[in-house]
Amino acid sequence: MTARAQQAGRSYRIGYLAASVRSASHNVAFLDELRASGLIEGQNLTVLSGSYGVRNELLAETAALFVNASADVIFAPGDFTRADGSKRHTDYPHRRLIYRHGRRGSR
């Protein structure tokens, strides 16, 4: 993850589309990396409500809620069930930035 300078006094809002629970190791590792980059939950970082335990059928609806809540970024870790019912889980390096406030992000 590439860190950029954060604006002093600014708080960032992240929508995190994860099928898994917050305590899953890959989610904890993601938050640890953000913390190491100076983004500390409760200080200058807010992880939007509804970020964990998102069901496949609610992905689009949850992402729309994050956009309407003015998320600065929306990430998807890739731990959702495939259409054939099999689980797909990727580790930290494969997270996707799918939205950045004002424009779509990289895939």
C-alpha positions in Angstrom: 0.0 0.0 0.0 1.4 3.4 -1.0 1.0 6.1 1.7 0.4 9.7 0.8 0.6 12.6 3.1 -2.6 13.2 5.1 -3.9 16.7 5.5 -3.6 17.9 9.1 -7.0 17.9 10.9 -8.7 15.9 8.2 -10.7 12.7 8.9 -11.0 10.0 6.3 -14.0 7.8 5.7 -13.6 4.3 4.4 -16.2 1.9 3.2 -14.9 -1.7 3.4 -16.9 -4.3 1.6 -16.0 -7.5 3.5 -17.9 -10.7 3.7 -15.9 -11.7 6.8 -16.0 -10.4 10.3 -13.9 -7.5 11.5 -11.7 -9.8 13.6 -10.6 -11.9 10.6 -6.8 -11.8 10.3 -6.8 -10.1 6.8 -9.1 -7.4 8.1 -7.0 -6.8 11.2 -3.9 -6.7 8.9 -5.5 -4.1 6.7 -6.3 -1.9 9.7 -2.8 -2.4 11.1 -1.4 -1.2 7.7 -3.6 1.9 7.8 -2.5 2.6 11.4 1.2 2.3 10.4 0.5 4.9 7.6 -0.9 7.3 10.2 -4.6 6.6 9.7 -6.0 5.7 13.2 -9.6 4.6 13.6 -11.4 7.0 16.0 -8.9 9.8 15.4 -8.5 10.5 11.7 -10.2 7.4 10.3 -13.8 6.2 10.2 -14.6 2.8 8.9 -18.2 3.2 7.8 -20.9 1.1 9.5 -21.9 -2.0 7.6 -18.3 -2.6 6.4 -18.1 -6.2 7.7 -20.3 -9.3 7.1 -21.7 -8.0 3.8 -23.7 -10.6 2.0 -23.2 -11.1 -1.8 -26.7 -10.0 -2.6 -26.2 -6.7 -0.7 -22.9 -5.7 -2.3 -24.3 -3.1 -4.7 -26.7 -1.7 -2.1 -23.9 -1.4 0.5 -21.5 0.2 -1.9 -24.3 2.8 -2.8 -24.8 3.5 0.9 -21.0 4.2 1.2 -21.1 6.5 -1.8 -24.1 8.4 -0.4 -22.2 8.6 3.0 -19.4 10.4 1.2 -16.8 7.7 1.6 -13.3 8.8 0.6 -12.6 5.3 -0.6 -14.4 2.0 -0.9 -12.3 -1.2 -0.7 -13.3 -4.8 -1.4 -11.0 -7.5 0.0 -12.2 -10.2 -2.3 -13.6 -12.7 0.3 -17.0 -13.2 -1.3 -18.7 -16.3 -2.5 -18.5 -17.0 -6.3 -21.7 -17.5 -8.3 -21.1 -21.2 -8.3 -21.2 -21.2 -4.4 -17.5 -21.8 -3.8 -15.7 -19.4 -1.5 -13.1 -17.0 -2.9 -10.6 -15.6 -0.5 -7.6 -13.5 -1.4 -5.1 -12.2 1.0 -4.1 -8.5 1.7 -2.2 -7.7 -1.5 -5.3 -8.4 -3.6 -7.7 -5.9 -2.1 -9.3 -3.7 -4.6 -9.8 0.1 -4.5 -13.2 0.3 -6.3 -14.2 3.8 -5.6 -12.4 7.0 -4.7 -14.6 10.1 -3.9 -15.3 11.9 -7.1 -14.2 9.1 -9.4 -13.8 5.4 -9.7 -10.6 3.9 -8.4 -8.2 1.3 -9.8 -9.1 -2.4 -10.1 
